[in-house]
Amino acid sequence: MDASNPKITVLQPMSLTDWSLPVDNFAGFQCPDCIGRNLLSNEQAAVRCPRPILLDRPEEAAFFMPRGKLQPVHDFPLPDVRLDTIPQARLVSEKFVVLSRDQKVFSESYWADANVHDGVFFQRHSLRIAGRGGERQLPLVLFREPPVARHIEGAAMLVGNPWAANYHHWLVNGLVRLWWTSHFSELHDIPLIVPSRMSPFQQESLMALGVDPRRLLPFDGSLWQVDRLFFPANGDYWPLQLRWLRQRFFEHYGLGDTPGRRKIYISRADAPTRRVTNEPEVVEMLGRRGFEVLELAALPLAEQVRAFAEAKLIVGPHGAGLTNIVFAASNATVVDLHPRDEINHALWVEASALGLKYALLTGKRMNDERDLEVSVTDLATLLDRLE
């Protein structure tokens, strides 16, 4: 950051939970005092996650998240399903960082501290404050404030997020925000703030949800001011919203909710990380069992949705492509192949939220890219249990 720039603003990091005031219905957003407001849905506050189907190897149970002994059922807590409004909001940086007119920067928008320490717009600092309980650190962010490049008159909804280019974060943390637009007629035609450069899967997914391209406001990362920003909470496996997303895609692609019959293996051979190093041996064994091999990056979104909707067994190394289990048949089982060093619980929670069976098989981490070696014997044993 160029410290010689005279337009330096001090921002206070804050959660919207601590900043805005609650309302009971949509009419409550029409506040004459223009203070931030939030509305909560009655969506469940936790996902009941049955114990994963495992081979009961001690290291798998030890490394699973949450750490500790696995129980027959885990209640995974979810944040509130909420919709915030921010009057005279400012939006800046390709990470979609949201600021208020009273110099707050909202953690729900930037996700990771690195996004408000980018050396372009932001630098994180802390201020030492002495008090009766001793010295404490007050976090703050220095903002090199550029001129406002665009003023959005009226209301708009934020769909973009810091990692929107990733398939998982686009589906689960971005698209599900549009659930609110079908929930309230007042939001049916609201302009949507989206990434400026959208990939084919992003464009097609918006079409699948019936979004008119004329509603899109491609955000270029400069400083925008929005008279009234609607900011839905990041999707976090809320069953209500995942089911809504699935239903809308099924309607668009003409799919029915029928039992799955296909068996598919999702390869990451074309990915930079978490590839299966002995994939030829794995694929050979799966082929004898009737599995198809799919590389999702080469498939149009419609074919990905159809493949998962028709599958009863889905096997693959942990990755964004397996987020597609949101479209899986209700009788499907997903087998998550994961490096043994550290287990990400996201797919387990998503499967549980959708009522799908989830199985985990860990493999030896082989390198810094977290590629893994899968025991063909162990995978065959696990499939014998599942089929």
Secondary structure as UniProt FT lines:
FT   TURN            3..4
FT   STRAND          8..14
FT   HELIX           16..19
FT   STRAND          21..23
FT   HELIX           26..29
FT   TURN            32..33
FT   STRAND          37..40
FT   STRAND          46..50
FT   HELIX           58..63
FT   STRAND          73..77
FT   STRAND          82..92
FT   TURN            93..96
FT   STRAND          97..99
FT   TURN            101..102
FT   STRAND          104..106
FT   HELIX           107..110
FT   HELIX           113..116
FT   STRAND          122..131
FT   TURN            132..133
FT   STRAND          134..144
FT   STRAND          150..158
FT   TURN            162..165
FT   HELIX           167..173
FT   HELIX           175..178
FT   HELIX           179..183
FT   HELIX           185..187
FT   TURN            188..189
FT   STRAND          192..195
FT   HELIX           200..208
FT   TURN            209..210
FT   HELIX           213..215
FT   STRAND          216..219
FT   STRAND          224..232
FT   HELIX           239..253
FT   STRAND          262..266
FT   TURN            269..270
FT   TURN            277..278
FT   HELIX           279..288
FT   TURN            289..290
FT   STRAND          292..294
FT   HELIX           296..298
FT   HELIX           301..309
FT   STRAND          311..317
FT   HELIX           320..327
FT   TURN            330..331
FT   STRAND          333..339
FT   TURN            340..341
FT   HELIX           346..354
FT   STRAND          357..365
FT   TURN            368..369
FT   STRAND          372..373
FT   HELIX           376..386
//
